[in-house]
Amino acid sequence: MKRRRSESGQSYIILAIMMVGMLGFSALAIDGGNLYHEHRRAQNAADAAAMAAALAKIKGQPLGTVALTSTTSNDFATTAQACNPAGLDCILGVGPDLTIEVTNPPREGQYAGNPEYIRVYIEHKVNTSFAHLVFSGGLSDAAEAVSRVWPTQNFTPGYAIFATTEHDCKGVWFSGTGDTNVIGGGVFSNSDAASASCQSGVQGGGGAITVNPPHGIEVVGTFDLGGSGAVNPAPTEYAPKQRIRPMMGTPDCSGLWDYGQLKINTAGATTINPGRYEEITILANADVTMKPGMYCIYGNKGFTSNGGSITGADIFIYMGDGGFDLGGNTLVNLSAVQPPNSLVDPSHNDWAGMLLYVDPNNTNPIKITGTSNTVYSGTIYAPSSLVTLEGGGTTIGINAQVIGESVKISGNAELNISYEESKLFFLPPAIDLVK
């Protein structure tokens, strides 16, 4: 009986301790949820401000002022002040328990010093229900966003040949017996292949490779000099990976007349018109002239030829499906519209400078081929295809920028690749949220 009396009331003590613990967990849940909510709110405000600042930069507006106006509209109101240290690259917004820093270029982080990037950093105090009883001053939160302003530029400035693949063997592959001369731009393979049996770049042929200074051959992985042809200058290995600028739209072929299947099987002169084609197949030694304008190929048989000649000035070819191969026995002279002239589709995309656009979902092989004195002028964009540059005879001229998932150079003709940036396709300015 005495023992029972001495233990009476213990349940109240245990219950009280449990209540304290439950209250502590409840407080943690309430304040933790509030902190998460406030962080998401600040992050959304930072993202919106970074994108608004990027758009303002394109328009030539004061990007710092626009960014602070954006954060104010998202309930982070501040008054503009000078940064410390002050500078034209920075604007500071200050409010009650709140600071916002907008820098272009960023003063810190991986994008520091790069004028294409804008950094918005928000730091603010978070009101709590219980945490302030334990932590003096309450809790603080920070959010960061970085946007990028892509200037008007071509896809990969400075490169005549660019292989987009990230891991495949032979991103760039020289396998022919003819010499290759690259003038005005470099050669780049984005593949990190670097094993003994799989390299990012390969010289496997007998032709010499010359890339005129100050440009050269760069590969993210390694380069195999297994061929007998000389390579000058020596390739640069383990180059940093590069992110090719994405397209902001695809060609709009609406409104073009649909000619269906076009098969030319008689010799002689033939003229074809811009429009939509299920296929273009040239079977005989025809002399084909393509009128200026936009040609959209939508069937899986693509655009092929074997012999004769194909000539077209101020044209743009869009390969929605199918391969492109005009045959090594065909004399080709095709050129894109030269900027500053224009070739505008119904969606107001200007394709001046673009000769051949292969849809990123089209993985069919692309062959840039021809006989002696063949010339291709303009950007050749085939980011998901193997692009082969090949020819027979004496010389082939490619006044272009060639972009493919992989790029192979073969054949016995001398191949002259000339990169003249002013004659190529230029992407319009664009914005992107990178962090």
Buried (B, 14 or more C-beta within 10 A) or exposed (E): EEEEEEEEEEEEEEEEEEEEEEEEEEBEEBBEEBBEEBBEBBBEBBBBBBBBBBBBBBEEEEBBBBBBBBBBEBEBBBEBEEBEEEEEBBBBBEBEEBBBBBBBBBBEBEBEEEEBBBBBBBBBBBEBEBBBEEEEEBBEBEBBBBBBBBBEBBBBBBBBBBBBBBEBBBBBBBBBBBBBBBBBBBBBBBBBBBEEEBBBBBBBBBBBBBBBEEBBBBBBBBBBBEBEBEBEBEBBBEBEEBEBBEBEEBBBBEEBEEBEEBEBEEEEEBEBBBBBBBBBBBBBBBBBBBBBBBBBBBBEBBBBBBBBBBBBBBBBBBBBBBBBBBBBBBBBBBBBBBBEEEBEBEEEBBBBBBBBBBBBEBBBBBBBBBBEBBBBBBBBBBBBBBBBBBBBBEBBBBBBBBBBBBBBBBBBBBBBBBBBBEBBBBBEBBBBBBB
